[in-house]
Amino acid sequence: MTILITGARGTVGAGLLHRLHDLGHDVRAASRAPQWLDTPPGVAVTTLDLADPATFAPALAGVTGVFLYAEPAGIHDLLTAASAAGVERIVLLSSDSTTEPNAESAPLARHHLTVERAVQASPIPATVLRPGAFATNALSWSGAIRTGQPVEQAYPDARTSPIHPDDIVDVATLALTTDTLLGQAITLSGPEPLSFRDQLAILSDLTARPIELHELTRTQAHQRMTAHMPTPIVESLLDYWAAAQARPVSAEHAADRITGRPARSFRTWATEHLDAFCGQPVSG
């Protein structure tokens, strides 16, 4: 059984690739830029652009399982190629934004929802993973924290339950290697609701340095974020944060139920990546 990992340069994709390899599974790493992949010795590497159907058949040859990042551009051609290749299961990394009431109209949610619907309509058995905010999003503050500059953030009181990528990897591993999660759509979150302000307080504690927060207006945030993100995605994110100031955060953490182990906290993730925020490895 060969498992194809799309987006193998991403945080979850790379973590899953190494996890499955360590467990003895035959894995194939796929990326638009395979020359930049950092893979374990002996792992096959292939070119796969999820928006370019010409790359699908070679990447899928001999594959029985696929870990799929959400890209709507070529999804129908990809699923046709996967079916022709004999793929037996797909695990899709989607987003909890697809469960929001405005999912049809919000660009970020619609991006994932389009892929979800295509995958669920396919004859190939699938599992859909819907994580919320990633703990790794805090890395956007790392440069400012390292250099002692104020952290700029819109809607600092927006509350999410940031999830450790390894919790997603745990669930994806089960979904790809067992039948227990086939046909399910699973919302995943971290173990506690935290505002951006709360997350910065944890980072301040761990780095033993004060972190100044500069609250951006929506207009200011929009101007900064559109420099490196498409405008519709920026607007979706800002809407999501605005709503998250008052939205109740679920206390159920599906990773706990599925894996039988407590979900990893934001503090755990931050401790593991403290060098990104203070420029030196964690001691002890």
C-alpha positions in Angstrom: 0.0 0.0 0.0 1.5 3.3 -1.2 0.3 6.5 0.4 0.7 9.7 -1.6 1.1 12.9 0.6 0.2 16.0 -1.3 1.6 19.3 0.0 4.5 17.4 1.5 6.3 20.7 2.2 3.5 21.9 4.5 3.5 21.5 8.2 0.9 18.8 8.4 2.0 17.1 5.1 5.6 16.9 6.2 4.7 15.7 9.7 2.4 13.0 8.3 5.1 11.9 5.8 7.6 11.4 8.5 5.1 9.7 10.8 4.0 7.2 8.3 7.5 6.5 7.2 8.6 5.9 10.8 5.7 3.4 11.2 6.9 1.5 8.2 4.4 2.5 5.5 5.3 3.0 1.9 4.9 6.8 1.3 5.4 9.0 -1.7 6.0 12.8 -1.2 4.3 15.1 -3.7 4.8 18.8 -4.3 4.8 21.4 -7.1 8.4 22.0 -6.2 9.8 18.5 -5.3 13.4 19.7 -5.3 12.7 21.6 -2.1 11.3 18.6 -0.2 13.1 17.3 2.9 12.2 13.6 3.0 13.5 10.6 4.9 16.0 8.5 3.0 14.4 6.1 0.5 11.1 8.0 0.3 10.0 8.5 -3.3 9.4 12.1 -4.5 7.1 13.2 -7.3 5.9 16.4 -9.0 2.2 17.1 -8.4 0.5 20.4 -9.0 -3.1 20.1 -7.8 -4.2 22.7 -10.4 -2.4 20.9 -13.3 -4.1 17.7 -14.5 -1.0 16.7 -16.5 0.8 15.9 -13.3 -1.9 13.7 -11.8 -1.5 10.3 -13.5 2.3 9.9 -12.9 2.0 11.0 -9.3 -0.9 8.6 -8.6 0.5 5.5 -10.3 0.4 2.6 -7.9 -1.1 4.7 -5.1 -3.8 3.3 -2.8 -4.2 6.1 -0.3 -4.0 9.9 -0.7 -3.6 12.7 1.8 -5.1 15.7 0.0 -4.8 19.4 0.4 -7.8 21.4 -0.7 -7.4 22.9 -4.1 -10.6 23.3 -6.1 -9.0 24.2 -9.5 -8.3 20.6 -10.6 -10.3 18.6 -8.1 -12.6 16.8 -10.5 -9.8 15.7 -12.9 -7.8 14.6 -9.8 -10.6 12.4 -8.5 -11.1 10.9 -12.0 -7.4 10.1 -12.2 -7.3 8.7 -8.6 -10.2 6.4 -9.4 -8.5 5.2 -12.6 -5.3 4.6 -10.6 -7.1 2.4 -8.1 -6.9 4.7 -5.1 -8.9 3.2 -2.2 -9.1 6.1 0.2 -8.7 9.8 0.4 -8.1 11.9 3.5 -8.8 15.6 2.8 -7.4 18.4 4.9 -10.2 20.9 4.9 -11.2 23.7 7.3 -13.8 24.2 10.1 -14.8 27.3 8.2 -17.0 25.0 6.0 -19.3 24.5 9.0 -20.0 28.3 9.3 -23.5 29.6 8.3 -22.0 31.8 5.6 -19.7 29.1 4.1 -21.3 29.4 0.7 -20.5 33.1 0.4 -17.2 33.3 2.3 -14.3 32.8 -0.2 -12.0 30.9 2.3 -14.8 28.5 3.3 -16.1 28.1 -0.2 -12.6 27.2 -1.4 -12.6 24.2 1.0 -16.3 23.4 0.6 -16.0 23.0 -3.1 -13.3 20.3 -2.6 -15.2 18.6 0.3 -18.3 18.2 -1.9 -16.3 16.8 -4.8 -14.5 14.3 -2.6 -17.7 13.2 -0.8 -19.5 12.7 -4.2 -16.6 10.6 -5.5 -16.9 6.8 -5.3 -13.6 6.7 -3.5 -14.1 6.3 0.3 -13.0 9.5 2.1 -12.4 11.1 5.5 -12.6 14.9 5.8 -10.6 16.6 8.5 -11.8 20.1 9.5 -9.2 21.7 11.8 -9.7 25.2 13.1 -6.9 27.7 13.7 -3.4 26.2 13.7 -1.1 26.9 16.6 1.5 27.6 13.9 -0.3 30.8 12.9 1.5 32.4 15.8 4.7 32.2 13.8 3.5 35.3 12.0 4.4 37.2 15.2 7.9 35.7 15.5 9.9 38.4 13.8 8.4 41.1 15.9 8.8 39.2 19.1 12.4 38.2 18.4 13.4 41.8 17.7 11.4 43.4 20.5 8.9 45.2 18.2 5.2 45.5 18.9 3.0 42.7 17.6 0.4 44.1 15.2 -2.9 42.2 15.3 -6.5 43.0 14.3 -9.3 41.7 16.6 -6.9 40.7 19.4 -9.8 39.3 21.5 -10.9 36.9 18.8 -11.0 33.5 20.5 -10.2 30.2 18.8 -8.9 26.8 20.0 -5.5 26.6 18.3 -4.6 23.1 17.3 -1.2 21.5 17.4 -0.3 20.1 13.9 0.7 16.8 15.5 -2.9 16.2 16.6 -4.0 16.5 13.0 -1.2 14.1 12.0 -2.4 11.6 14.6 -5.9 11.6 13.2 -4.8 11.6 9.6 -2.6 8.6 10.3 -5.5 6.6 11.7 -7.7 7.7 8.8 -5.1 6.6 6.2 -4.1 3.3 7.9 -7.4 2.0 9.3 -11.1 1.9 8.3 -12.4 3.4 11.5 -12.8 7.0 10.2 -14.0 6.2 6.6 -16.9 8.3 5.6 -16.6 10.8 8.4 -16.2 14.6 8.5 -14.3 15.5 11.6 -13.9 18.9 13.2 -10.6 19.3 15.1 -9.5 21.9 17.6 -7.0 22.4 20.4 -7.8 21.8 24.0 -8.6 25.3 25.1 -10.1 28.5 23.7 -7.5 31.3 23.6 -7.7 34.8 22.2 -4.7 36.3 20.3 -4.1 38.3 23.4 -4.0 35.1 25.5 -1.6 33.4 23.1 0.8 36.4 23.3 0.7 36.2 27.1 1.8 32.6 26.9 4.6 33.6 24.5 5.6 36.4 26.8 5.8 34.0 29.8 7.8 31.5 27.9 10.3 34.0 26.4 10.5 35.9 29.7 10.2 39.2 27.9 7.3 41.7 27.6 5.4 41.6 24.3 3.6 44.8 23.3 0.4 44.4 21.4 -0.6 47.0 18.8 -4.3 46.6 17.8 -4.8 47.2 14.1 -8.0 48.6 12.7 -9.7 46.4 10.1 -8.5 48.8 7.4 -4.9 48.7 8.6 -5.0 44.9 8.8 -6.5 44.7 5.3 -3.8 46.9 3.8 -1.0 44.8 5.4 -2.4 41.4 4.7 -3.3 42.0 1.0 0.4 42.5 0.4 0.8 38.7 0.6 -2.7 37.3 0.4 -5.6 37.5 -2.1 -8.1 40.2 -1.1 -11.1 37.7 -0.8 -9.1 35.5 1.5 -8.1 38.5 3.7 -11.7 39.6 3.9 -12.8 36.1 4.9 -10.1 35.9 7.6 -11.0 39.3 9.0 -14.7 38.4 9.1 -13.9 35.1 10.8 -11.8 37.0 13.5 -14.5 39.6 14.0 -17.1 36.9 14.6 -14.8 35.0 16.9 -14.8 37.8 19.4 -18.3 36.7 20.5 -18.7 33.2 19.1 -18.8 30.3 21.6 -15.9 28.0 21.2 -16.7 24.3 21.3 -15.3 22.3 24.3 -15.3 19.1 22.3 -11.9 18.1 20.9 -12.4 15.2 18.5 -8.7 14.3 18.5 -9.0 13.3 22.1 -11.9 11.0 21.4 -10.3 9.5 18.3 -6.7 9.0 19.5 -7.4 8.4 23.2 -4.8 10.9 24.3 -5.1 14.5 25.4 -4.9 17.2 22.7 -1.6 19.1 22.8 -1.9 22.7 24.1 -0.8 25.9 22.5 1.8 26.2 25.3 3.2 22.8 24.3 3.5 23.9 20.7 5.1 27.2 21.7 7.6 25.6 24.0 8.6 23.2 21.1 9.1 26.2 18.8 10.5 28.8 21.2 13.7 29.3 19.2 11.5 31.0 16.5 10.5 33.6 19.0 13.7 34.2 21.0 16.4 33.1 18.6 17.8 30.4 20.8 16.8 26.8 21.5 14.6 25.9 24.5 16.8 25.0 27.4 16.0 22.0 29.6 
